Amino acid sequence: MNKAQIIDAIMSKAVLAENAVKDNRYVQAMGQDMQGFGTNIKNLIANEAEGRGLATLAKQRSNEGASALRAINEGNADVMKVVGESLGMNPNTVESVLGGMNQQGRADVIQKYQDVVKVKDNTPLGLYRRGNEWIADNPGKAIATGVPAAGAGGLALITASGQALADLGNFLAGGQQSQDTRDNVLRS
């Protein structure tokens, strides 16, 4: 390649990189932050975390509703009472009312139940939702916490994989010692 071809190749790679970066919303937010002192990236992080939190809440409500509908279809009186109490139904008649409904009527009741059900915080989805709610409320702290936490997680992963490799080595060495012992027993 001559000098002109090298320069053209470098320029084409630069144009490709510029085009790839200019559509990236994080890069755009950071570029705007140069003028806005960090508010744009914080807003972007907060908005995306809020969206993930709301989507997770919807998933949790859907899971609760599906579980309740399955239990009602199976005739579970305890679940019927919980659903009835949540919707303000008469506790004395809730079992007969829900038990006597057709599938569409039960689905309508469950749809209303999903809107008022209190979702659990101590489940994997609940923890994920609460984490995203915290990030949405504290994007600056989340940015400051995220980098060291990611580093600590990476270090823990490396340490755990190193320990697993050491355990595998010990297991194989132990297996070899057992084989030697068996061979010695067979010879005697």
N, C-alpha and C positions, 0 to 999 in steps of 0.2 A: 504494500500500500504506500502510496505517496502521501505527502503532507496534506494535500487538499482532500484526499479520500478519508484520512484520519480525522480531519476537522469536521467533514460532513457526517461521519459516523458518530462522533461525539455530539454534534448538534442534534442529530435525529434522536439519540438516546435522551438528551436533555429535554427535547420537545415531548417525547413519550412520558418521561417522568413528570414534567409540568402538567400534562393533561391528566395523568393518573391522580396527581395530588390536588388539582384545582377543584375536583368534584367531591373530595372527601370532606364531609361536614365537620369533622374534628379539626382538620387543618384550616378550614375556613374560620371556624370559631376561634382558633388560636391566633390566626392572622388578625381578626377583629379585636382580639384581646390586647394586641400590641397597642391599640389605641384606646381600648375600654377597660384596661387594668384588671383583666381576668373575669369579668362578669359574664361574658358570652359563653365561655367553656363551662363555667359553673351552671349557667342556665340550661345549657344543653344536657349536661350530666343529670341535673335535677329533673328535667322534663322526661328524659329517657327512663330514669329510675322510677319516677311516678307512674309512667306507662306500664313498666314491668310489674310494679306493685298492684296496680288496678287489674291488670290481666291475671295476675296470680290470685287476687281476691275473687275474681269472677270464676276462675277454675275451682277454687275451694268451695264456693257456693254451689257450683254445678255438681261437684263431687258429693257434697252433703245432700243435695236434692236427689241425686241418683240413688244414693244409699237409702234415703228415706223412702223413695218410691219403691225400691226393691223390697224393703222391709214391710211396707204397707201391702204390697201385692202378696207377700207371704203370710199376711195376717198378724203381724207383730203388734200386739196391743200397746206395748210400752212406747214404741215409736209413734203410733197413732196419737197417743196422748201428748207426746212432746210436740208433734206437729200441730195438733189441735190447740194446745195452750199457746204456742207461738203465734197462732192466727186468731186467738180470742174466741175459739169455739167452746161450746158447752162441754166440760169434761165428762159429764155423764152420758152424753150421746155421741161423742166424737168417734168412738169405735164403730158404732152401728152406721153412722153417716159415712165415714171413709170406707168402711168395709162394703157398703152397699153401692158405692159409686162405680160408674163404668171407668174404663182406662183413661178416657179424655178428661173426665171430671177430676180424677186423681192427679193427672198431669197438670191441670189448672191450679189445683190446690198446692202442689209441689212448687209450681212457678212462683206463687205468692210466698210460700215458705222460704224459698231461696233468697227472696228480697229482705227477709227479716232475720234469717238464721245468723247466730253468732258463730263465726268460724274460729277454729282452734289456732293458737299461736305456737304450740309446742310440737308441731309436725314439721317435716322437712319443707313443705310448701309454706307453712306459716312462718317459719324462720326466714325463708327466702323473701316472702312478702314484707315482713317487718324490717329486714335488712334494706330492701329497696325503699321502704318508707323513710327509714333513717337517712339514707343517701339523699333522697329528694328533699328532706328537711335540712340537711347539713352537707351540701355539696363541697364546701371548702374543707371541712373536716374529713370528708370521704376521700378527697384527693390527697390530703396530707397523710391519712391512714393507709391508703391503698398501696403506695409504693413500698413502705417498710413491710406491710403485711404480705404483699406478693413476694418480697425477698425472703421473708421468714418461711412462707409456704414452700418456696423453691428449695430452700435449705433443708426443710423437713423432708421433702420428697427425695432429695439427694441422699440424706442421712438414712431414710427408710430403705431406699433401694440398695444402698451400700450394706446395710445390716442384712437385708434379704440375701444379697450375694454372699456375704460371710456365712450366713446360716446354710445356704446351699452348699458351700464349700465344706463346711463341717459335716453336713449330712452325707455328702459323697465320700469324705474321708472316713467317716464312721462306717459307711457301707463297705468300704474297702477293707477296713480292719475286721469287720464281721466276716467277710469273704475269706480273709487270711485265717481267721480262727476256725471256720468251717473246714478249710482245706487241711489245717493241722489236725483236726479231730478225725477226719477221714483217713489220714495217713497212719494214724497210730492204732 
